[in-house]
Each structure stands twice: as structure tokens, then as C-alpha cells.
Amino acid sequence: MLNDVLPLKKGQVHNGRSLSALLPKTLTKYPDADRPLLQELCFGVCRWFIRLDKIASLVTHHPFKTRDSDIHALLLVGIYQILYLRVPDHAAISETVEATRQMDKAWAAKVINGTLRRLQREKNELEQSLPDNLTVQSAHPKWLVDMIKAAWPEQAERIVSNNNTQAPMTIRVNPRHNQRESYLQQLKQKGIQAKLCEFSTCGIQLEKACSVEKLPGFDQGHCFVQDEAAQLSAKLLDAQPGDRVLDACAAPGGKTTHIAELQPDLTALVALDADEQRVTRIHENLQRLALTAEVHAQSLESFTQQYLEQPTDKTAEDNIDNKNDIPLFNRILLDAPCSAVGVIRRHPDIKWLRKRTDINALAETQLLLLKNAWTLLAPGGTLLYATCSILPHENERVVHTFLAEQNDAKEQVLDVTWGQAVSVGVQLLPQKDGHDGFYYAKLLKAEN
């Protein structure tokens, strides 16, 4: 098993391939009972890479050569097991050494064995000798630590600490089938311990994660796995009967399906996403939940241009006024592509997939998406801007820039009991045993 962690090492993640893309295929090679450990090893090494790598440098006499990066990665897996898992030290050492022997590098088994045995003897002293800074102690890249400190100076330590915890499994109960209180009882009858979410009126948080097949009525659409913070979007959007609604970056369909569950009497519900593979997930989720929406595998920019240029019933000489006849959207949800640093605990490879230079580029993309979406919004309509980031560069700064440039836009202050009000919108920070990091801002378009 340990050798299958190697293709998922940080080096490959650094090349832009996420664990979410790499891991599923690897997991299929193993029986269900073995998959949690393999996933834990992959996620754990990514989560604690800086700290593990620093300890490795303290217990090895010489750095590994580039061609031996596989041995280095395997050593980190062994260190992770000794420091963070309940695997007996002798078993962790034995398994790691055995995996090394299978790699046609006979010298490496002796090195790994000696290194891990030294760690076993001296782990307390070695951990105490690590630099006392957030970058090493929390295993976050320095650029990200600096940005979190700048944005949240009093809460930075708690944020990075929460980023390294296991995120809970949270489900959204489909109100077309059950009230969440009755569904909570169904879970308990199945031996699944859970509690009601504090802020989402549809949410239930499980005490322990489980296979979705164990959730009552899952195949019949009785529930959907979705973090509590993300569950808040459909209620905030507040779609009304007869509305035309656009979910502009919709995959995998969690928010689209929630909008449809809460408001069955929409004139239209359109879901867009530029990623064709992820659009497949939207269709699958709509089908499982027995809901309908118009789905497009298309970028927002492309859709906007095509939508606004569609033919109308006007004559050719009147084409200059075509836009006045095109039915615009009353509600738009823009869950914009972002750094995703609010969900690091679910995707620890984000620490390595993202770079400081990405943030400004993402902010430019987010502003462009806002402008495109705004042209599709009817006068008097509402746009809900959301990200799973905790960085102001992607959140309130983007919205401030948009508001300064768009004369017909104004903020609707969110009257909510959760999160922290910022200069515009509300920010949720990742909570231990609670919701992810998320940002929301609600914008109103002036009437003509």
C-alpha cells in the first residue's frame, strides 16, 4: 500500500494535479477496508508536509538526490505514521522498510530503517527543536501564513490550526422528503450519531463520516452531502415563485439542487460550468434528487455572449434593442472560482497547488465574472457573490472594486446570525468541528 502513496506525493501535487484527481483511481485497487488508511496517508503527508520535511532533514545525514525523491516521499509517510497515527512505531517502521525494498534501491532500506528508528527514540526532542513559527508549526507555506496574518491578525493561529483538523461530514436534508428533525431520528435508528447544524436550517452534522450508502434514502434523493457554509447560499439567494435563476459556476450541483428544493415554482433554473467532466456531476445529482434544471457545459463569458445575442421576435431594423426583449435573470448565484483556502482541511493539497501570484490573477477573474453575470441580471434583481476563500483580496476587495465601477449596483446588508461582518458582505472562518471558510455578499441591481 505504501508504494501507492508515492505517486500522490507533494512533488506530483506541485505539478498541478490535485489529490481529488489522483486518488480515486488508486483507491479502486484496494478493498473498502483498506481505503481509509491509504487516503489518510495521502492527505496527512500533504497536510503536514513542511513539518514532516523539516523533521526528515533533522534525522537524515544528507539530503536525498532528486532522482531519489520517491525514497524521500516514502520516508515522509513513515514519519507521518510515527508522529500522527495510532499505528505502532514498530509496524510503521517495518511497513515503510518493506515498501522500500520493493523499489530496487537496496541501499534505501537501511537508510529508512535507521532514520525512522532514530525518530522513534528522539521524537519528543526533535519536535521540540523545530522552529517556533507558524509556517513550520502549522505546515502552511509562508506566503499563505503572511496573508492570513494580515487579514486576520487575532485569529490567524486558530485558522491555520483549524485548517489541519479533519472536517466533519455534513448533509443537507431534502425538504421535499423529510424535515431534518425526522431525518435525524432515521439516522439514529441506523446507528448513525449526528446533530442539527447551528446555522443551516436543512443541515445535519454526523459524528463520524460514513459511506453515503448508509444514509437513509440517499439513492432516492433524501439528502445531499454538503458543508454547512455552502448550504447557506440557497437561503440567502431567496428565489421567489416565477423567478428566473442562474447558478453561474454550478458544478457539482450542490447549490443548484438546493435552490430547486427550496423553490419548486421557478420559471427557469439554469446551471453553468466550464468543466465538462464536472457538469456530468450536475446531471447525476439532479437525477438522483429528481430535480430539473437547464444545464450548460459552458463558461459564463461564452454563455453571456450567446444568451444576449439570441434572436427575438423583433424585426431586423429593431435588432439594436434586442436586449430589451431577452428575459434576464431575477436571481444569480456566482460561486466564483477562487483559491479555496477556506476549505484546506478538506483539500490539504491546496497549500501546494496555490501560489501567491495566483491570488491577484483569481481576483481579476472574479471581477470579470461579476461583470459578465451583472449583464444577465434583470433590473431589481439580486446577485449573490460567494467564494470558499478567507482572503479579502478575493472577497470584499473584489466586491468594492465592482461597486465602484457599477453605478446601478449596491450592497444589500446581510442580516444573519453567523460569520463576521466585513466592509462589504460576511465572512465565515473555518471552524473546528464546524463549517468551512466561506464568503458571501449580496448585490442589488437598480430598477430602470
N, C-alpha and C positions, 0 to 999 in steps of 0.2 A: 504493500500500500504506500509506503513512504516514497518510493520512486515515482509514484503518480503525483506527488506534491511538487516534484521538481519542475514540470512544465508550467506550473502555476506560480513559480517564484517571482519575486519582485522584478527581476530583470525582464521577464516577459510582460508583466503589467506595465513596466516603464515604457514598453514599446507600443502602448496604447490599447492593449487587449485587456478587457475587464474580466474579473472573476466570474461575473454573471454570464459572460460569453464562453469562457473556457471550461468552467466547472461542470455544467450539466452533462456533457458528453462523457467526461471522465467518471462521473458518479454512476452512469449506467453500467459500468464494468463490474460493479460491486453489488452484493446483496443489500437489501434495505438496512439490515442491522449494522453494516459497516459504513454506510454513507455519512452518518452524523460525525464520526471521528475524522474522516477524510476532509469533510467540509470545515470542521473545527480547526484542523491543522492548517489548511489553506488560508482561512480567514484570520486565524491567530497570528501566523507569520507576517501577513500583510499589516495587521493591526499594530503589531509591536516591533516592526522591522528595525527602526532606528535603535531601539533599546537592545534588541537581540544582537544586532550587528556590533554595537558598542561592546557588549559583553564578549562576543566572539573575538573581538580584537584584543581583549584583555587576557583571554585564555589561550590564544594561539601565539606561537613564537614568531611566525612570519605570515604576512597576508597571502591569500590564495591568488594564483595567477588567473588571468581572465579565462583561460581555457579550462580552469577548474571551478568555474562558477557553480557547476552542479554540486560539487562537494561542499562548497560554501553554503549553498541553499539547504543541503541536507543537514549540515551542522546546525543551522538556524532552527530547523524542525526539531532536532534533538534538544537544543537549548530551550525551545518553547515548551516542549513536553515536561522538562525537568522543573521549569520555573512556574508554569501556569496551569498545568493539567494535573489531575489526580493519578496519572499513570505512575506506578512505582519507578523510582530512578533506575533500578537495575533493568527493568523492562524497556524503558525508553532508550537506554544505552545499547542494550542488546539488539533491539529492532533497528536502530539507526546504523549500528556497525554492520549488521546483516545486509541492510539495503546498500551500504557502501560496497560490500563485497560483490554485489551483482552488477557493478558498474565498470568492470575491467580496469580498475585502478587499485591494484593490490596495496600500494603504499598508503592509500587513504584510510583504510580500515583501522590501521594502527594509530594514525593521527586523530581520527574521530574518537576512537576509544579513549586515548589518553586525554584528549581535550575535555570530553564530557565527564570523565572521572574526576578531573581537576575541578570542574564546575560543581560536581556533586559534593566534593569536600569543602569548597570555598565559596559556595553560592551567596551566603549572607555577606561575607566580606566584599565579594565582587560587586554585588548590588549596591552596597553602601559606598563604594568607590566611584560610582557613576557620577558624572557632572550634575550639579544641582540646578538644572534649568528645565523649563517646560518642554523644550524640543526633545531632549533625551528622555526625561521622566515620563512624558506623555506620548512619546513616539509620534510627534507631528512634525512635518517639515517647518523649518524656521520661518519661511515666508508666511505660512498659514498662521503660526503662533503669533507673529507680529501683527497680522491683520485682525485676528480675534482680539488681541490685547487692545489694539487701537479702537475697535468698535465697542468692546465690552470689557473695559479695564477691571471692573469689580467682579466680573463673573467669568473671566477667561479660564481660570483654573478649573472651575466647575464644568464649564463647557467641554474642555478637552478631556476631562475625566469622564464625563457622560458619553463622549464620543467613543470611549474604549469599553463601554458596557454592552451587554447583549440587549438588543432591542426586543421588546415584548411582541408577541403575536396578537394583533388586534383585528377584530372582524366588525363588519358593518351589517347589521340585520336589515333584511329587505322588508320594509313596512307593508308591502303587498301580501306578505305571507304571515308575518308574526310581529307582535310588539316585542321589544327587546327583553322585557321582563319575563315574558313567557318563554322566549328562546333561551334565556339564561337558565331557566328551570330544565329545559330539554338538555342543555349541556350537562347540568349536574346529574341528571338521570343517566347520562352516558359516562359518568365518572370524570368529566372534564371540569375542573375548578376554574372559575372565572369571576369577574366583577364588572359592573357597569362603568363605562368611561365617564369621566367627570364633565367633559365639555361637549362631546358629540352625543346628541340625543338618540343616535342609532348605534352607538359603539359599545362593544364588549371587549374587554382585555382578558386574554387567557393567562392563567397562572403559569402554564408551561406550553410551549409550542407543540403542535401535533400535526399529523398529516391531515390535509383537507378532507380526505375520505372519511375521517372520523367525525366530521362536523355534521350534525343532523340536517338533512335536506340540502346539503351542499350542491349535489348534482342537479337538484330541482330548483336551484336559484334562491335558496332561503337566506344565503349570506354571501359576503364578499370579503376577502382578506384585504384590509386597508388600514394604514396608520390613522390614529385619531386626528392628527393635524390635517391630513388630507381630506378627512371626512367632513371637515368644516366648510369646504368650498361650496358645495351644492346649496347648503342652507344660506350661506352669505349671498350667493347669486340670486336666490329668491325668485326663480322663474314663476310667472303667472300664467293662468289658463289663456290660451291663444297666442302666447309668445312664440317668436322665432328665436331659437337659441343656437349659438355656435360654441363648440368646445374646440379651441384653435390648435392646441397641441395635445391631442387626446389620448394617445397610447399610454398604457394598455387598456384604457377604457373605464377605469375606476370611477372617475368623476362624471363621465358621460352617463354611465349606468345609474349613478346616484341621482343625477338630475332627472332622468326618466322615471326613476322610482318615486321621487318626491312630487313630480308634476306630470301626471299622465295625459293632460289635455293640452299639450303643446301643438301649435300649428306646424312647427318643424323643429327637429333636433339634428344638427349637422356636426359630425366629428371629423377632424382633420388630423393627419400626422404624415410627416415626410418620409418616415421609415416604413417601407412596405412590409417588412417582416413583423414589425410591432403592430401594424394595422391588422394583421391576422389575429392578434390577441384581442383587439377591439371586437371583431366579429365573433370570436369564440365566447367572449364574456357576455355580449348581447344575447347570443343564442342560449347560453346556459341560464341566464336570468329571464328569458322570454320577453325581451325588450326590443324595440326597434329604433333605429337611427339611420340617417343618411351618412355613410362613411366614405371618405376620400383618402386615398394614399397620395397626398399632395402637400406641398409646402404652403404655408399661409400666403406668402407672396404670390405664388402661382395661382392659388385659388382666388385671391382678391382680384387679380387682374382679369382672370377668366369670368368671375362672377359679375363684376361691374361692367363687362363688355358684352354680356349676354343680350341677345335680341329682345326687343319689346314689341308691343303692338303698335308703336308709333310709326308714322311714315318716315321715309328716308330723310326728308328735309327737316324732320324734327329730331333726328338722332342726337343732336347736341344736348338734348335734355333727357336722354335715355336713363341716366342715373335716377331721375325723379320717379321713374316707373318701376325700378327694381326694388323688390321687397327687402329691406335691410333687416338686421337682427336687433331684437329688443334687449337681449342679454348675450354677452360674450364672456366666456371664461378663457383667459390667457394664462395658462400654467407654463411659463416660459422656460426654455432650456437654460440651465444655469450650472454653476459649479457643483451643486448638490452637496455642499459642505454641511448642510443641516441633517444629512442622513448618513454620515460617515459610519455610524455604528452598524448600520445595515450593509454598507458597502465600504469596508475599510480600505480597499484599493484606491478609493478617491484621493487619498493622501498622496498617491504616486501618479495617478492619472492626470491630476491637475497641476498646473504651474502658475506662478504669479502672473505671468503675461496673459494667461487665459482670461483673467477677471475683466480687464478692460475690454478685451475682444467680445466677451459674453455680454457685457453691458451695452456695447454698440448694437449687437444683435437683438437684445431685448428691447431697446428703444425703437429699432426698425420694425420689430414685430408689433409693438404697441401702435405705431403709426399706421401700419397696414390694417390691423384689427379695427382701429378707430374709423377708417373709411367705410367699414362694413356695418357700423353701429348706427341705428336709427336715432334721429333727434329724440331726446328724452330717455334714451336707453342707458343701460348700465354695463360697464366693463369691470370685471374682477381680475386684477393682476395678481399673480401668485408665483412664488418660487419656493424651492426647498433649500434655499441658501439662508445664511445668517449674516451675510456681509452687506453693509449699506451700499457698497458700490453697485450691487445688482438689484437692490431693493429700492429704498426711498430716494437714492440719488437718481436712479433711472426715472422714477415717477416725477420727481421735482423737475428734471430736465424736460420731460414730456409736458407737464403742466405749464411750464414757462413758454413753451413753443406753441401750445394748442389753446387758442382763445376760447374755444367752445367746450373746454373740459374743466371740471372742478372735482375736488375730492368730496366724497361722502364719508364723513367720520364714522368709523365702525363702533357701534355701541355694543361691546362684548365684555364678558367677564373673564376672558382668558388672554394670555400674552401680555406684551408690553407695548403701549402706545409709543411710536417713534414720531419723527417730524411729519411724516405722512404714512398712514397705514399702521398695521400692528404686526409685531414680530413675536413669534414663538421660538424659544430656545429649546434645544434637545433636553429632555428630562429623563433622569434615571428612572426606570420602571414606568415611563410615561410616553408622551408623544415625541415626535421628531421635531427638528427645527424647520420652521415654515414662515413665510411672509405673505401678508395679504394687504392689498389696497383696493378700494372701491372708487371708481370714477364715473361721474355722471356727464352725459352729453346734453348741452343746452338745447332747448326746444327752438324750432325755427321761428 
